[in-house]
Amino acid sequence: MVLVAAPRQLRQSQQLLLELSRCKALWGRPKVFLLLSSAPGAVPEPGAFLASLGELCGHRPHWSLLQLLTEVFSRTAEESAGSAYCPVLRSSLRGALCLGKVEPWGPKPEPGPSAQYDLSGARAALLLAVTQDRPGAQHDVEALGGLCQTLGFETTLRTDPTAQAFQEEMAQFRKRLDAHRGPVSCALVALMAHGGPQGQLLGADGQEGHLEMLVQELSHCRALRGRPKIFLLQACRGGHRDAGVEPAAFPWFRRWLRAPPATPSQADVLHVCTDVQGSSSRGPTPGSPNQADVLMVYAAAEGCVAYRDEKGSDFIQMLVEVLRADPKADLLEQMTEVNRQVCELDVLGPDCDERRKACLEIRSSLRHRLCLQV
C-alpha cells in the first residue's frame, strides 16, 4: 500500500495500517506500507522516491526489498545536499522479499548494494545490562560481550545501572568516541533491562529512563557522523502476550494436531516512513537531523512482552549464534534471519500456561550495506 499525503495525515495513518494487518488473507504474508510526504519541497519527493525504487527493482530484481530501500535511502541522502536526512524503514519480515521475477535457473545474482560502510577505523561497544531480578540476563551479557570482542569492538560493560546511570554512561561513551584520535567507524549499544509501554527502560533502582534520550546522545556524536550506529534493545515494550494467528489454509488440520499458532500476529510487515514524527518509543524519527545511519532492533513488537528465561533471551542468544555463523553477511539481512528464528519459537511466560509467539522489530535508516567482518 502506498499512501501519499500531508505530514499531518501521515501521522494519523496508524489505524489504516492496523486494519490491513488484520486481514486474514494476509496472515503469514508480507505487507508493505510506503508512507510518503506530499509536503512542498519534501525530500524525497514521492514521485522521485517511487521512480527510484521502481528503477532499482527493474535492474536488480534479485535484490531483496530491504536492500533496494537501503540503496534508495543512500540516493535520498545525496539529493538532500549532504544533510543527515534519511527515511526510516520498520520491518518484522521473516525472510527476503524480492519484488522482481527471478528465474531459479538463471546466473548467480550479484550481491546487494555495492557501497558498504567503511569499518577500517575503531569500533566501540557499550553494554548496559540490569541483571537484578532478571534471571538469565548474565548469560546474555556473556554471550554478547564475547561476540563484540570477536568482531573487534572495544567493549565497555556496565551492569545494574540506575536510570540516571543509563544516561550518564551514554554521555561518557559519546565523549570517549569524540575524543578518539583516529577515525571511529562503528558503534554498538546494547540496552538490557525491564521496559515499559512507552519505551521506558527501568534502571536497577526501579526508576524510568527514556530510550529516545539515549539514542539522541549517540546520534549527536561528531565522531559517528555518517557512520553506522547499532542499538540492540532487550526489554519489554508492554504487557501484551501474542497468541499468534493461524494460516488461512487448513485451519482444521492444525486444530486436529493441536498445533500452536504458526505466525506472530505482528510479523511480516514492512513499513517505510519519509516524514512522520514518531513517538518517544519509536526510535529514529524519519527526516529529522542526525537520525541517518541508525539500526535499532527491538526484542519485542510495540506493546508486547520480551521473553527471557534462565538460559538468557531468545533474541540475544540467537543473534549471537547467527552473527557467529556468518559475520561477513549483511547485518540487516542477518537481523531478518534472527527474527525468522525467533518467530518460529513457542514461548511460555512466567505467568502464562499457554504458548505464545514473539516477534522482533527492526528499524533502519542505514544508507549502505553493513558487514561487521570483511
Secondary structure, DSSP 8 states (H G I E B T S, - for coil): -EEEE-HHHHTT-HHHHHHHHT-GGGTTS-EEEEEEE-STT-SS-HHHHHHHHHHHHHH-TTS-HHHHHHHHHHHHHHHTTT-S---EEEE--SS----S---TTS-----S-S-B----SEEEEEEEE--TT-TTHHHHHHHHHHHHHHTT-EEEEEES--HHHHHHHHHHHHHHHHH-SS-EEEEEEEEESEE-TTSEEE-TTS-EEEHHHHHHHHHT-GGGTTS-EEEEEES--SSB-B--B--SS-HHHHHHHT---SB-TT-SEEEEESS----TTS-S-TT-TT-SSEEEEESS-TTB---EETTEEHHHHHHHHHHHH-TTSBHHHHHHHHHHHHHH--B--TT--S-BB---EEEE---SB-BS--
